[in-house]
Structure formats: C-alpha cells, structure tokens
C-alpha cells in the first residue's frame, strides 16, 4: 500500500463547484491534475489536500 497526499490550489469558481489545480511535487508530474469540489464543501478554501491510498 502506498499513501500520498496531494495539495491543490484554487483555480476558478463555477456555478456549483470550485476547480482546484494540483501543485505537483518537485520534479514529479501531476497525479490528478485538476479536480472539482462542490461549493457547499469547498467554501472559501484557497487550498485543499487529498490523500490517496493505493491498494494492491
């Protein structure tokens, strides 16, 4: 199992969601790229973190 935490920063706001852009780790390509989070959850957050747990 490999766990990794990815940091995202605010990119733009849509009608019902907020788009966040991944901040890749130094020298690494993005894992997810951009993600959309519903406004009711994202609120006014300028950064969010997502943890992925890869299972075999």
BALOTI-816639 format. One record per atom (N, C-alpha, C, O, CB): x, y, z; residue in one letter; atom name. Coordinates in steps of 0.02 Angstrom, whole numbers, plus 50000, padded with zeros to 5 digits. Each point is the difference from the previous one (the first is absolute). Glycine has a CB too. Layout:
# BALOTI-816639
NODE       x       y       z   resn   name
NODE       X       Y       Z      a     CA
...
END
This chain:
# BALOTI-816639
NODE       x       y       z   resn   name
NODE   50042   49940   50000      x      N
NODE   49958   50060   50000      x     CA
NODE   50044   50062   50000      x      C
NODE   50050   50004   50036      x      O
NODE   49858   49934   50025      x     CB
NODE   50073   50111   49899      x      N
NODE   50036   50063   49997      x     CA
NODE   49950   50057   50009      x      C
NODE   49952   50007   49962      x      O
NODE   50137   49943   49962      x     CB
NODE   49923   50092   50126      x      N
NODE   49958   50058   50013      x     CA
NODE   50037   50062   49978      x      C
NODE   50060   50007   50013      x      O
NODE   49883   49936   50083      x     CB
NODE   50022   50102   49871      x      N
NODE   50030   50063   49981      x     CA
NODE   49948   50056   50010      x      C
NODE   49941   49990   49988      x      O
NODE   50137   49953   49929      x     CB
NODE   49945   50114   50104      x      N
NODE   49957   50058   50008      x     CA
NODE   50017   50051   49947      x      C
NODE   50058   50018   49990      x      O
NODE   49932   49962   50135      x     CB
NODE   49958   50044   49840      x      N
NODE   50009   50047   49945      x     CA
NODE   49969   50066   50021      x      C
NODE   49945   50002   50027      x      O
NODE   50053   49905   49886      x     CB
NODE   50038   50147   50074      x      N
NODE   49976   50067   50016      x     CA
NODE   49974   50034   49937      x      C
NODE   50029   49994   49946      x      O
NODE   50053   50015   50149      x     CB
NODE   49861   50025   49913      x      N
NODE   49968   50035   49944      x     CA
NODE   49989   50072   50020      x      C
NODE   49988   50016   50059      x      O
NODE   49955   49878   49902      x     CB
NODE   50062   50152   49989      x      N
NODE   49986   50070   50013      x     CA
NODE   49941   50023   49957      x      C
NODE   49988   49972   49947      x      O
NODE   50133   50049   50082      x     CB
NODE   49843   50029   49996      x      N
NODE   49942   50027   49966      x     CA
NODE   50018   50022   49929      x      C
NODE   50051   50032   49989      x      O
NODE   49903   50006   50121      x     CB
NODE   50003   49942   49843      x      N
NODE   50011   50021   49930      x     CA
NODE   49943   50044   49976      x      C
NODE   50012   50055   49976      x      O
NODE   50051   49839   50002      x     CB
NODE   49875   50082   50028      x      N
NODE   49942   50041   49981      x     CA
NODE   49936   49973   50031      x      C
NODE   49997   49943   50023      x      O
NODE   50060   50087   49870      x     CB
NODE   49893   50013   50107      x      N
NODE   49936   49982   50030      x     CA
NODE   49947   49996   49946      x      C
NODE   49996   50042   49955      x      O
NODE   50037   50015   50153      x     CB
NODE   49926   49890   49895      x      N
NODE   49945   49992   49954      x     CA
NODE   49934   50010   50038      x      C
NODE   50001   50020   50058      x      O
NODE   50067   49899   49870      x     CB
NODE   49877   50067   50039      x      N
NODE   49935   50011   50032      x     CA
NODE   49992   49960   50065      x      C
NODE   49981   50028   50051      x      O
NODE   49971   49993   49836      x     CB
NODE   50063   49914   50111      x      N
NODE   49990   49958   50059      x     CA
NODE   50063   49966   50025      x      C
NODE   49997   49962   50049      x      O
NODE   49889   50019   49910      x     CB
NODE   50171   50033   50010      x      N
NODE   50061   49966   50020      x     CA
NODE   50060   50048   49996      x      C
NODE   49997   50054   49971      x      O
NODE   49955   49836   49989      x     CB
NODE   50103   50087   50069      x      N
NODE   50063   50036   49999      x     CA
NODE   50052   49955   49969      x      C
NODE   50004   49941   50018      x      O
NODE   49965   50128   50085      x     CB
NODE   50071   49957   49850      x      N
NODE   50052   49960   49969      x     CA
NODE   50066   50016   50034      x      C
NODE   50018   50058   50010      x      O
NODE   49921   49940   49879      x     CB
NODE   50097   49949   50129      x      N
NODE   50065   50005   50031      x     CA
NODE   50053   49969   49955      x      C
NODE   49987   49948   49968      x      O
NODE   49961   50050   50147      x     CB
NODE   50111   50033   49882      x      N
NODE   50055   49976   49958      x     CA
NODE   50053   49969   50045      x      C
NODE   50019   50028   50052      x      O
NODE   49958   50062   49861      x     CB
NODE   50046   49851   50068      x      N
NODE   50050   49965   50038      x     CA
NODE   50067   50037   50001      x      C
NODE   50021   50028   49950      x      O
NODE   49922   49864   50022      x     CB
NODE   50089   50108   50086      x      N
NODE   50068   50026   50006      x     CA
NODE   50045   49939   50004      x      C
NODE   50007   49970   50054      x      O
NODE   49956   50138   50006      x     CB
NODE   50069   49873   49884      x      N
NODE   50041   49939   50000      x     CA
NODE   50063   50008   50043      x      C
NODE   50025   50055   50010      x      O
NODE   49931   49918   49876      x     CB
NODE   50067   49970   50140      x      N
NODE   50062   50000   50039      x     CA
NODE   50058   50013   49953      x      C
NODE   49997   49983   49940      x      O
NODE   49955   49937   50145      x     CB
NODE   50101   50109   49941      x      N
NODE   50059   50018   49961      x     CA
NODE   50025   49942   49957      x      C
NODE   50014   49946   50026      x      O
NODE   50017   50135   50064      x     CB
NODE   49974   49930   49844      x      N
NODE   50027   49951   49955      x     CA
NODE   49953   49943   49981      x      C
NODE   50020   49953   49967      x      O
NODE   50087   50075   50081      x     CB
NODE   49830   49977   49974      x      N
NODE   49951   49947   49987      x     CA
NODE   49943   50027   49956      x      C
NODE   49983   50059   50006      x      O
NODE   50045   49885   50104      x     CB
NODE   49943   50015   49847      x      N
NODE   49942   50021   49961      x     CA
NODE   49938   50000   50045      x      C
NODE   50000   49967   50052      x      O
NODE   50051   49988   49841      x     CB
NODE   49895   50080   50087      x      N
NODE   49938   49999   50040      x     CA
NODE   49971   49929   50002      x      C
NODE   50007   49961   49953      x      O
NODE   49971   50159   50015      x     CB
NODE   49988   49864   50087      x      N
NODE   49968   49935   50007      x     CA
NODE   49927   50005   49978      x      C
NODE   49976   49957   49963      x      O
NODE   50100   50014   50133      x     CB
NODE   49888   50081   49925      x      N
NODE   49930   50008   49983      x     CA
NODE   49987   50060   49954      x      C
NODE   49950   50000   49963      x      O
NODE   50022   49948   50146      x     CB
NODE   50070   50102   49892      x      N
NODE   49988   50060   49960      x     CA
NODE   49954   50048   50036      x      C
NODE   50017   50027   50052      x      O
NODE   50000   49906   49844      x     CB
NODE   49923   50077   50076      x      N
NODE   49950   50044   50031      x     CA
NODE   49942   49958   50025      x      C
NODE   49984   49947   49973      x      O
NODE   50049   50148   49952      x     CB
NODE   49936   49929   50129      x      N
NODE   49941   49967   50027      x     CA
NODE   49946   50052   50014      x      C
NODE   50015   50058   50011      x      O
NODE   50055   49850   50039      x     CB
NODE   49868   50070   49949      x      N
NODE   49943   50042   50017      x     CA
NODE   49972   49978   50067      x      C
NODE   49991   49940   50012      x      O
NODE   49982   50080   49865      x     CB
NODE   50014   50029   50166      x      N
NODE   49971   49987   50066      x     CA
NODE   49937   50042   50006      x      C
NODE   50000   50059   49982      x      O
NODE   50114   49915   50070      x     CB
NODE   49833   49997   49973      x      N
NODE   49937   50036   50007      x     CA
NODE   50009   50059   50049      x      C
NODE   50034   49995   50050      x      O
NODE   49902   49899   49926      x     CB
NODE   50031   50163   50007      x      N
NODE   50007   50061   50039      x     CA
NODE   49979   49991   50073      x      C
NODE   50031   50029   50045      x      O
NODE   49948   50035   49852      x     CB
NODE   49970   49895   50115      x      N
NODE   49977   49992   50069      x     CA
NODE   50054   49971   50044      x      C
NODE   50001   50012   50061      x      O
NODE   49882   49973   49898      x     CB
NODE   50164   49976   50012      x      N
NODE   50055   49971   50038      x     CA
NODE   50061   50044   49998      x      C
NODE   50032   50011   50052      x      O
NODE   49924   49875   49923      x     CB
NODE   50061   50140   49967      x      N
NODE   50062   50040   49992      x     CA
NODE   49998   50065   50038      x      C
NODE   50051   50023   50026      x      O
NODE   49963   49926   49862      x     CB
NODE   49928   50083   50115      x      N
NODE   49994   50064   50034      x     CA
NODE   50048   50051   49969      x      C
NODE   50003   50006   49938      x      O
NODE   49964   49936   50168      x     CB
NODE   50071   50093   49936      x      N
NODE   50047   50051   49976      x     CA
NODE   50072   49976   50000      x      C
NODE   50046   50040   49998      x      O
NODE   49876   50047   50044      x     CB
NODE   50089   49847   49962      x      N
NODE   50068   49972   50004      x     CA
NODE   50040   50016   49938      x      C
NODE   49977   49989   49943      x      O
NODE   49980   49919   50130      x     CB
NODE   50103   50119   49937      x      N
NODE   50045   50015   49944      x     CA
NODE   50044   49940   49984      x      C
NODE   50025   49994   49944      x      O
NODE   49974   50127   50089      x     CB
NODE   50012   49834   50016      x      N
NODE   50037   49939   49988      x     CA
NODE   49964   49941   50033      x      C
NODE   49967   50009   50051      x      O
NODE   50142   50056   49943      x     CB
NODE   49898   49877   49976      x      N
NODE   49973   49939   50029      x     CA
NODE   50051   49944   49991      x      C
NODE   50045   50006   49958      x      O
NODE   49835   50030   50018      x     CB
NODE   50114   49912   50064      x      N
NODE   50043   49942   49993      x     CA
NODE   49957   49938   49992      x      C
NODE   49948   49993   50032      x      O
NODE   50142   50061   50038      x     CB
NODE   49933   49901   49887      x      N
NODE   49966   49937   49987      x     CA
NODE   50051   49944   50013      x      C
NODE   50056   50002   49974      x      O
NODE   49864   50050   49940      x     CB
NODE   50061   49898   50126      x      N
NODE   50043   49943   50013      x     CA
NODE   49976   49940   49961      x      C
NODE   49941   49983   50003      x      O
NODE   50087   50061   50111      x     CB
NODE   50016   49925   49849      x      N
NODE   49984   49940   49961      x     CA
NODE   50037   49942   50031      x      C
NODE   50059   50003   50013      x      O
NODE   49924   50064   49881      x     CB
NODE   49980   49879   50116      x      N
NODE   50029   49938   50028      x     CA
NODE   49996   49947   49946      x      C
NODE   49946   49974   49986      x      O
NODE   50021   50057   50133      x     CB
NODE   50090   49953   49851      x      N
NODE   50002   49951   49945      x     CA
NODE   50004   49930   50030      x      C
NODE   50046   49986   50039      x      O
NODE   50011   50098   49883      x     CB
NODE   49896   49874   50061      x      N
NODE   49998   49932   50026      x     CA
NODE   50015   49950   49944      x      C
NODE   49981   50011   49942      x      O
NODE   49935   50023   50146      x     CB
NODE   50117   49913   49929      x      N
NODE   50017   49948   49951      x     CA
NODE   49947   49947   49997      x      C
NODE   50007   49952   49961      x      O
NODE   50114   50070   50058      x     CB
END
